[in-house]
Amino acid sequence: MNLRFAPRLLTALMLLSMPAVGALADLQSEIDRAIAASAIRSATISVSVRDADNDQHLAHVNADTPMLPASNMKLLTSGAALHILGADFEFRTRMVVQGDRLIILGDGDPALGDPELLPLIQLGERTGITVEELINLWVQPVAAGGVSHLSEVIVDDRIFERQFIHDSWPRDQLNRPYCAEVSGLSFHLNTLHFYPAPTRSGVADISRFEPYLSTLDASANRATSAQGPRDANTFAIARPLNTNKLNFYGNVKTRYTTPVDVTIHDMPQYFADLIAERLRQAGITVDSSRIAVETDPEPAGEQIGPVIRTPISTIVTRCNRDSENLYAEALLKRAGHALVNGAQPGSWSNGASALRLAIRERLEDDSLAEDLFIADGSGLSRDNRVTAALLTAWLDTFHRDPDLGPIYIDSLSVGGVSGTLEKRFTGFDLSGILVQGKSGYINDVSCLSGFVTTTDGRRRSFSVLINGMGGNVAAAKALQEAVVAAIANELLAVKEVEIGG
């Protein structure tokens, strides 16, 4: 390097790394103006913006006010699971034969049989398998191994507690996929997919569903198949709490090609019955199927069939980019199980302890978590409380983490491109910046947190939490995007100084 230019080059680098004082003042005032101009009048609004490199607060509004985070809770949960379990962790679901018993060992993997992931599974030279083909990966080795009789098929799901739903989850929404039960052995997102079809008898055909179990109680079928000009597809399913006696309603005018989902109760038992039924179909006698009980010894025996492995990077991505609640809860409970070295089942309680430990170990100022309240891992509960200041400080730790940071940051949705942000920021000129984040919504709550990054690597973390917005979701999103626009303008206002100019 020509030494003559060294001082000028140093000055240029300093200017690139430090925004002008005026730019910072403008950022705060622009955010203040955006809030004042917002159509949201009675809401509580909390904003935090930091320089991700040095964690300096650049702008803030009520940043220390405890807020309902909705799905922004997943940012804490997924990061804590990465911190506790490690970047190389894999969920491992396996099967062993112990005498005349077949035991399936759950590891808390929420991705097992996930319909969104099945098309991506590589099987030989093929890409994509069906749910039945996945089941057969375990059934076929048992049949091929010469087993002709089993006294029991047992699903050992004891890695997690058997409290399948959180006490504070909305009871009127437990049939819906986003409220799926959380279990140590999950399968097919713990939901059933129905494909109803019309019949000439006028009663809808509800016989096609996945994963199929012949003993499922589908006797309460009141769904019609009227074909009149004013009739339409209005099929719906209800499931009374803690049962699998499904009730079918509405009308089926034409065959459904997109499934109608309903959550299933006690997937570990359902899966035990499912495997037992497929084994019988393969010619193996099975006396009974059940879940493990407390007095059962730790399972041991000869492994049979493949070990199904899912890397934590896949789980974290589905948790954050696609906002899958089941994935978040599984991560929280799996981290809790690891925290106690496997001495207790993973639970919401020890999962919360694992999250708090991760915060203490990662944040320089763990007092930011003084007002943190952890009810669940997904943000579905209305009992969670988080501050915007905590979220941005937490995000910054991953920006500076060379091991966990790439997995964590890559798991976020990209504005205008992917995940829950695919259809947002569509009116923005995103040239020169990248918006990555996690949105969140429950009734009366809208949140958005993440990063704004320039092509030369300068990055801001942000969090905009809005509580009490009423039904004005559009205005809440507009305000969040206005804050992101202000951050982008502040970043782009720092111009590169031409060396030698």
C-alpha positions as CSV (number, residue, x, y, z in Angstrom):
1,M,0.0,0.0,0.0
2,N,1.2,3.5,-0.8
3,L,1.8,5.0,2.6
4,R,0.8,8.5,1.3
5,F,-2.8,7.3,1.2
6,A,-2.9,5.5,4.6
7,P,-4.3,8.5,6.7
8,R,-7.0,9.2,4.1
9,L,-8.0,5.5,3.9
10,L,-8.3,5.4,7.7
11,T,-10.5,8.4,7.6
12,A,-12.7,6.8,4.9
13,L,-13.1,3.6,7.0
14,M,-14.0,5.6,10.1
15,L,-16.7,7.5,8.1
16,L,-18.1,4.2,6.8
17,S,-18.4,2.6,10.2
18,M,-19.9,5.6,12.1
19,P,-23.1,7.3,11.1
20,A,-23.1,11.1,11.4
21,V,-24.6,12.5,14.6
22,G,-27.2,14.3,12.5
23,A,-28.2,11.0,10.9
24,L,-28.9,9.5,14.3
25,A,-30.9,12.5,15.4
26,D,-32.9,12.2,12.2
27,L,-33.5,8.5,12.8
28,Q,-35.1,9.2,16.2
29,S,-37.1,12.1,14.9
30,E,-38.3,10.1,11.9
31,I,-39.5,7.3,14.2
32,D,-41.2,9.8,16.4
33,R,-42.9,11.4,13.4
34,A,-44.0,8.0,12.1
35,I,-45.6,7.1,15.4
36,A,-47.3,10.5,15.6
37,A,-48.6,10.1,12.0
38,S,-49.8,6.5,12.5
39,A,-53.5,5.7,12.3
40,I,-53.1,3.8,15.6
41,R,-54.3,6.0,18.4
42,S,-54.8,4.1,21.6
43,A,-52.0,1.4,21.3
44,T,-48.9,1.1,23.3
45,I,-45.9,1.2,21.0
46,S,-42.4,0.2,21.9
47,V,-39.4,0.7,19.5
48,S,-35.7,-0.2,19.9
49,V,-33.0,0.3,17.2
50,R,-29.3,-0.6,17.9
51,D,-26.1,-0.7,16.0
52,A,-25.5,-4.4,15.8
53,D,-21.7,-4.1,15.9
54,N,-21.4,-2.3,19.2
55,D,-25.0,-2.7,20.7
56,Q,-25.3,1.1,20.9
57,H,-28.9,2.3,21.2
58,L,-29.6,4.5,18.2
59,A,-33.3,5.2,18.8
60,H,-35.9,4.1,21.3
61,V,-39.4,4.7,22.3
62,N,-40.8,2.9,25.4
63,A,-38.0,0.3,24.8
64,D,-38.1,-0.9,28.4
65,T,-41.8,-1.4,28.6
66,P,-42.9,-5.0,29.0
67,M,-45.0,-6.0,26.0
68,L,-46.8,-9.0,24.6
69,P,-44.4,-10.3,21.9
70,A,-46.7,-12.7,20.0
71,S,-44.5,-14.7,17.7
72,N,-41.5,-12.5,18.3
73,M,-41.1,-14.8,21.3
74,K,-39.7,-17.3,18.9
75,L,-36.6,-15.1,18.5
76,L,-35.7,-15.8,22.1
77,T,-36.7,-19.5,22.0
78,S,-34.9,-20.4,18.9
79,G,-31.7,-18.6,19.9
80,A,-31.8,-20.1,23.4
81,A,-32.1,-23.6,21.9
82,L,-29.2,-23.0,19.6
83,H,-27.2,-21.7,22.6
84,I,-28.0,-24.6,24.8
85,L,-28.0,-27.5,22.3
86,G,-25.3,-26.2,19.9
87,A,-25.1,-25.7,16.1
88,D,-24.4,-29.4,15.4
89,F,-27.3,-30.8,17.4
90,E,-29.6,-33.2,15.7
91,F,-33.0,-34.6,16.7
92,R,-32.9,-38.4,16.5
93,T,-36.0,-40.6,16.3
94,R,-35.2,-44.3,16.4
95,M,-36.7,-47.7,16.9
96,V,-35.4,-50.8,18.8
97,V,-36.6,-54.3,19.3
98,Q,-36.5,-55.6,22.9
99,G,-37.5,-59.2,23.0
100,D,-41.0,-59.3,21.5
101,R,-41.6,-55.6,21.9
102,L,-41.0,-52.8,19.4
103,I,-40.1,-49.5,21.0
104,I,-40.1,-46.2,19.1
105,L,-38.0,-43.6,20.9
106,G,-39.2,-40.0,20.5
107,D,-36.6,-37.2,20.7
108,G,-39.1,-34.3,20.6
109,D,-38.5,-33.7,16.8
110,P,-41.4,-31.6,15.5
111,A,-40.3,-32.2,11.9
112,L,-41.1,-35.9,11.8
113,G,-43.6,-36.4,9.0
114,D,-44.0,-32.6,8.5
115,P,-46.1,-32.3,5.3
116,E,-44.0,-29.2,4.2
117,L,-40.8,-31.1,4.5
118,L,-41.8,-34.5,3.0
119,P,-41.4,-33.1,-0.6
120,L,-37.7,-32.2,0.3
121,I,-36.6,-35.6,1.6
122,Q,-34.1,-37.5,-0.5
123,L,-34.9,-41.2,-0.9
124,G,-32.4,-42.9,-3.2
125,E,-32.5,-40.9,-6.5
126,R,-35.9,-39.5,-5.7
127,T,-36.7,-36.2,-4.0
128,G,-39.9,-36.2,-2.1
129,I,-41.8,-39.0,-0.3
130,T,-45.4,-39.4,0.9
131,V,-46.4,-39.9,4.5
132,E,-47.1,-43.6,3.9
133,E,-43.6,-44.1,2.4
134,L,-42.1,-42.5,5.5
135,I,-44.0,-44.9,7.7
136,N,-42.9,-47.8,5.6
137,L,-39.3,-46.9,6.2
138,W,-39.8,-48.3,9.6
139,V,-42.4,-51.0,8.9
140,Q,-40.5,-52.7,6.1
141,P,-37.3,-53.5,8.1
142,V,-39.4,-55.1,10.9
143,A,-41.1,-57.3,8.3
144,A,-37.9,-58.0,6.5
145,G,-36.2,-59.0,9.7
146,G,-38.3,-62.1,10.1
147,V,-40.4,-60.8,13.0
148,S,-43.8,-62.6,12.9
149,H,-45.2,-61.6,16.3
150,L,-45.0,-58.6,18.7
151,S,-46.5,-58.5,22.1
152,E,-46.4,-54.7,22.1
153,V,-45.7,-51.6,20.1
154,I,-44.6,-48.9,22.5
155,V,-44.0,-45.2,21.8
156,D,-41.6,-43.8,24.4
157,D,-42.3,-40.1,24.4
158,R,-41.0,-39.4,27.9
159,I,-38.4,-37.0,26.8
160,F,-41.2,-34.3,27.2
161,E,-43.8,-33.9,29.8
162,R,-47.3,-35.0,28.9
163,Q,-48.9,-31.6,29.3
164,F,-49.7,-31.3,25.6
165,I,-51.2,-27.8,25.7
166,H,-50.3,-24.8,27.7
167,D,-52.8,-23.6,30.3
168,S,-52.9,-20.1,28.8
169,W,-53.6,-21.1,25.2
170,P,-57.0,-20.1,23.8
171,R,-59.4,-23.0,24.4
172,D,-61.6,-22.0,21.5
173,Q,-58.7,-22.4,19.0
174,L,-57.2,-25.8,20.0
175,N,-58.6,-27.5,16.9
176,R,-56.4,-25.3,14.7
177,P,-53.0,-26.3,13.4
178,Y,-51.2,-23.4,15.1
179,C,-52.5,-24.8,18.5
180,A,-51.3,-28.3,17.8
181,E,-50.4,-30.4,20.9
182,V,-46.7,-30.6,21.9
183,S,-45.4,-34.1,22.5
184,G,-42.2,-36.1,22.8
185,L,-43.1,-37.9,19.7
186,S,-44.7,-35.6,17.1
187,F,-45.8,-36.7,13.7
188,H,-47.3,-34.8,10.7
189,L,-47.4,-31.6,12.8
190,N,-49.7,-33.4,15.2
191,T,-52.6,-32.8,12.8
192,L,-54.8,-34.8,10.4
193,H,-55.4,-33.7,6.8
194,F,-58.8,-34.5,5.4
195,Y,-59.7,-34.5,1.7
196,P,-63.6,-34.7,1.7
197,A,-65.5,-35.6,-1.5
198,P,-69.1,-35.3,-2.5
199,T,-71.3,-38.4,-2.9
200,R,-74.6,-39.2,-4.6
201,S,-76.1,-40.1,-1.2
202,G,-75.9,-36.5,-0.1
203,V,-73.5,-37.3,2.8
204,A,-69.9,-36.1,2.3
205,D,-67.2,-38.8,2.0
206,I,-64.6,-38.2,4.7
207,S,-62.8,-41.5,4.4
208,R,-59.6,-40.0,2.9
209,F,-57.3,-38.5,5.4
210,E,-53.6,-38.6,6.4
211,P,-52.1,-40.1,8.4
212,Y,-54.8,-42.8,8.0
213,L,-55.9,-44.9,11.0
214,S,-58.9,-47.2,10.5
215,T,-60.0,-47.0,14.1
216,L,-60.3,-43.2,14.2
217,D,-63.8,-42.3,15.4
218,A,-65.3,-40.5,12.4
219,S,-68.9,-41.5,13.1
220,A,-70.2,-38.0,13.8
221,N,-70.4,-37.0,10.2
222,R,-73.0,-34.3,9.5
223,A,-71.3,-32.9,6.5
224,T,-73.6,-32.8,3.4
225,S,-72.7,-32.9,-0.3
226,A,-75.5,-30.7,-1.8
227,Q,-74.9,-29.7,-5.4
228,G,-77.3,-26.8,-5.9
229,P,-76.3,-23.6,-7.6
230,R,-76.1,-21.7,-4.3
231,D,-74.2,-24.5,-2.5
232,A,-70.5,-24.3,-1.9
233,N,-67.6,-26.0,-0.1
234,T,-68.0,-25.1,3.6
235,F,-66.6,-28.3,5.2
236,A,-65.3,-27.9,8.8
237,I,-64.1,-30.2,11.6
238,A,-64.4,-29.8,15.4
239,R,-62.7,-31.9,18.0
240,P,-63.8,-31.8,21.7
241,L,-61.0,-31.2,24.1
242,N,-58.9,-34.2,25.0
243,T,-60.6,-36.6,22.6
244,N,-60.3,-37.8,19.1
245,K,-64.0,-38.1,18.4
246,L,-64.2,-35.8,15.4
247,N,-67.3,-33.9,14.4
248,F,-67.8,-33.0,10.7
249,Y,-69.9,-30.1,9.5
250,G,-70.7,-28.0,6.4
251,N,-71.0,-29.0,2.8
252,V,-68.8,-30.6,0.2
253,K,-69.8,-29.6,-3.3
254,T,-66.6,-30.5,-5.0
255,R,-63.7,-32.8,-4.0
256,Y,-61.1,-31.0,-1.9
257,T,-57.6,-31.0,-3.3
258,T,-56.3,-28.8,-0.5
259,P,-56.6,-30.5,2.9
260,V,-58.8,-29.4,5.8
261,D,-56.6,-29.7,8.9
262,V,-57.6,-30.6,12.5
263,T,-55.3,-31.2,15.5
264,I,-55.1,-34.7,16.9
265,H,-55.1,-35.5,20.6
266,D,-52.2,-37.6,22.1
267,M,-50.2,-38.2,18.9
268,P,-47.8,-40.6,20.7
269,Q,-50.7,-43.0,21.2
270,Y,-52.1,-42.4,17.8
271,F,-48.7,-43.1,16.3
272,A,-48.3,-46.3,18.3
273,D,-51.7,-47.5,16.9
274,L,-50.7,-46.4,13.4
275,I,-47.5,-48.4,13.4
276,A,-49.3,-51.4,14.9
277,E,-51.9,-51.2,12.2
278,R,-49.3,-51.0,9.4
279,L,-47.3,-54.0,10.9
280,R,-50.5,-56.1,10.9
281,Q,-51.1,-55.2,7.3
282,A,-47.5,-56.4,6.6
283,G,-48.5,-59.8,8.1
284,I,-47.1,-59.3,11.7
285,T,-49.2,-60.2,14.6
286,V,-49.3,-57.3,17.2
287,D,-51.1,-57.9,20.5
288,S,-51.4,-54.3,21.6
289,S,-50.0,-50.8,21.2
290,R,-49.4,-48.1,23.9
291,I,-47.3,-45.3,25.2
292,A,-44.5,-45.8,27.7
293,V,-45.5,-45.5,31.4
294,E,-43.4,-44.2,34.3
295,T,-42.5,-47.7,35.5
296,D,-41.1,-48.8,32.1
297,P,-37.3,-49.2,32.3
298,E,-35.1,-47.2,30.1
299,P,-35.5,-48.7,26.6
300,A,-32.6,-50.9,25.3
301,G,-32.4,-53.3,22.5
302,E,-31.3,-53.8,18.9
303,Q,-31.8,-50.9,16.7
304,I,-34.0,-51.6,13.7
305,G,-34.8,-49.4,10.7
306,P,-33.3,-46.0,10.0
307,V,-32.6,-43.4,12.6
308,I,-34.5,-40.3,11.4
309,R,-32.3,-37.2,12.0
310,T,-33.2,-33.6,11.7
311,P,-30.6,-30.9,12.2
312,I,-31.4,-28.0,14.5
313,S,-30.8,-25.6,11.6
314,T,-33.9,-27.0,9.9
315,I,-36.0,-26.7,13.1
316,V,-34.9,-23.2,13.8
317,T,-35.7,-22.1,10.2
318,R,-39.2,-23.6,10.3
319,C,-39.7,-22.0,13.7
320,N,-38.7,-18.5,12.6
321,R,-39.2,-18.2,8.8
322,D,-42.5,-20.1,8.8
323,S,-43.5,-19.2,12.4
324,E,-44.4,-22.8,13.3
325,N,-45.6,-22.8,16.9
326,L,-45.0,-26.5,17.4
327,Y,-41.4,-26.1,16.4
328,A,-40.9,-23.3,18.9
329,E,-42.4,-25.3,21.8
330,A,-40.4,-28.4,20.9
331,L,-37.2,-26.3,20.9
332,L,-38.1,-24.8,24.3
333,K,-38.8,-28.2,25.9
334,R,-35.8,-29.9,24.3
335,A,-33.5,-27.1,25.6
336,G,-35.2,-27.6,29.1
337,H,-34.5,-31.3,28.9
338,A,-30.8,-30.7,28.1
339,L,-30.5,-28.1,30.9
340,V,-31.3,-30.8,33.5
341,N,-29.0,-33.3,31.7
342,G,-31.9,-35.5,30.8
343,A,-32.9,-36.0,34.5
344,Q,-36.5,-34.6,33.8
345,P,-38.8,-34.5,30.8
346,G,-38.6,-31.3,28.9
347,S,-41.3,-28.9,30.1
348,W,-42.5,-25.3,29.8
349,S,-41.0,-24.8,33.2
350,N,-37.4,-26.0,32.7
351,G,-37.6,-24.7,29.1
352,A,-38.1,-21.2,30.6
353,S,-35.1,-21.8,32.9
354,A,-33.0,-22.7,29.9
355,L,-34.0,-19.5,28.1
356,R,-33.2,-17.4,31.1
357,L,-29.8,-19.1,31.4
358,A,-29.1,-18.4,27.7
359,I,-29.9,-14.7,28.2
360,R,-27.6,-14.5,31.3
361,E,-24.8,-16.1,29.4
362,R,-25.2,-14.1,26.1
363,L,-26.1,-10.6,27.2
364,E,-23.5,-8.2,28.8
365,D,-26.4,-6.6,30.6
366,D,-28.8,-9.3,31.8
367,S,-30.8,-6.7,33.7
368,L,-32.6,-6.3,30.4
369,A,-34.4,-9.5,31.3
370,E,-35.7,-8.3,34.7
371,D,-39.2,-7.7,33.3
372,L,-39.2,-10.8,31.1
373,F,-42.0,-13.3,31.7
374,I,-41.9,-16.7,29.8
375,A,-45.1,-18.6,29.5
376,D,-44.4,-20.6,26.3
377,G,-41.9,-20.7,23.5
378,S,-44.1,-19.6,20.5
379,G,-45.8,-16.5,21.8
380,L,-49.2,-18.0,21.5
381,S,-49.8,-17.4,25.2
382,R,-50.9,-13.9,26.2
383,D,-48.9,-14.2,29.5
384,N,-45.5,-13.6,27.9
385,R,-43.8,-10.3,28.4
386,V,-40.7,-9.0,26.6
387,T,-39.2,-5.6,26.0
388,A,-38.0,-4.2,22.7
389,A,-34.6,-3.4,24.3
390,L,-34.1,-7.0,25.2
391,L,-35.0,-8.3,21.7
392,T,-32.5,-6.0,19.9
393,A,-29.7,-6.7,22.4
394,W,-30.5,-10.5,21.9
395,L,-30.4,-10.1,18.2
396,D,-27.0,-8.3,18.4
397,T,-25.4,-11.3,20.2
398,F,-26.1,-13.4,17.1
399,H,-24.8,-10.8,14.7
400,R,-21.5,-11.1,16.7
401,D,-21.5,-14.9,17.0
402,P,-19.5,-16.6,14.2
403,D,-20.8,-20.1,15.2
404,L,-24.5,-19.7,15.9
405,G,-25.1,-16.4,14.1
406,P,-25.2,-17.7,10.5
407,I,-27.8,-20.3,11.4
408,Y,-29.9,-17.9,13.4
409,I,-29.9,-15.0,11.0
410,D,-30.4,-17.2,8.0
411,S,-33.5,-18.6,9.7
412,L,-35.3,-15.2,9.5
413,S,-37.8,-14.2,6.8
414,V,-36.5,-11.9,4.1
415,G,-38.6,-8.8,3.3
416,G,-40.4,-9.2,0.0
417,V,-38.9,-12.6,-0.6
418,S,-39.6,-15.4,1.9
419,G,-41.5,-16.7,4.9
420,T,-44.0,-14.5,6.8
421,L,-42.4,-11.3,5.2
422,E,-42.8,-12.5,1.6
423,K,-45.7,-10.2,1.0
424,R,-44.4,-7.3,3.0
425,F,-42.2,-4.3,2.0
426,T,-43.6,-4.7,-1.6
427,G,-43.8,-0.9,-2.0
428,F,-40.2,-0.4,-0.9
429,D,-37.1,0.1,-3.0
430,L,-34.9,-2.6,-1.3
431,S,-31.9,-2.0,-3.4
432,G,-28.8,-1.6,-1.2
433,I,-30.4,-3.1,1.9
434,L,-31.6,-6.5,3.2
435,V,-34.5,-6.7,5.6
436,Q,-34.6,-9.9,7.7
437,G,-37.0,-10.4,10.5
438,K,-39.7,-12.1,12.5
439,S,-43.3,-10.9,12.4
440,G,-45.8,-11.7,15.1
441,Y,-49.6,-11.5,15.5
442,I,-52.2,-12.5,18.1
443,N,-55.4,-10.6,18.7
444,D,-54.7,-7.0,19.4
445,V,-50.9,-7.5,19.1
446,S,-48.6,-6.9,16.1
447,C,-44.8,-7.1,16.3
448,L,-41.8,-7.1,14.0
449,S,-38.2,-7.5,15.0
450,G,-35.0,-8.2,13.0
451,F,-32.1,-6.7,11.1
452,V,-31.6,-4.1,8.4
453,T,-28.3,-4.7,6.6
454,T,-26.5,-2.8,3.8
455,T,-24.6,-4.4,1.0
456,D,-21.3,-3.3,2.6
457,G,-22.2,-5.2,5.9
458,R,-23.4,-2.4,8.2
459,R,-26.3,-3.6,10.2
460,R,-29.0,-2.3,12.6
461,S,-31.2,-4.5,14.8
462,F,-34.7,-3.3,15.4
463,S,-37.9,-4.2,17.3
464,V,-41.3,-2.7,17.0
465,L,-43.9,-4.1,19.4
466,I,-47.5,-2.8,19.2
467,N,-50.0,-3.8,21.8
468,G,-53.7,-2.7,22.0
469,M,-54.0,-1.8,18.3
470,G,-57.6,-2.9,18.1
471,G,-58.4,-4.4,14.7
472,N,-56.1,-2.0,12.8
473,V,-53.5,-4.6,11.6
474,A,-52.8,-2.7,8.4
475,A,-51.9,0.5,10.3
476,A,-49.6,-1.5,12.7
477,K,-47.8,-3.1,9.8
478,A,-47.5,0.3,8.0
479,L,-45.9,1.8,11.2
480,Q,-43.4,-1.1,11.5
481,E,-42.4,-0.7,7.8
482,A,-42.1,3.0,8.3
483,V,-39.6,2.4,11.1
484,V,-37.6,0.0,8.9
485,A,-37.6,2.6,6.1
486,A,-36.2,5.2,8.5
487,I,-33.5,2.8,9.5
488,A,-32.6,2.1,5.9
489,N,-32.5,5.8,5.1
490,E,-30.2,6.4,8.0
491,L,-27.9,3.6,6.9
492,L,-27.8,4.7,3.3
493,A,-27.2,8.4,4.3
494,V,-23.6,7.4,5.3
495,K,-21.8,7.8,2.0
496,E,-18.6,6.1,1.0
497,V,-15.8,8.6,0.8
498,E,-13.8,8.3,-2.4
499,I,-10.2,7.5,-1.6
500,G,-7.9,10.1,-3.1
501,G,-10.8,12.3,-4.0
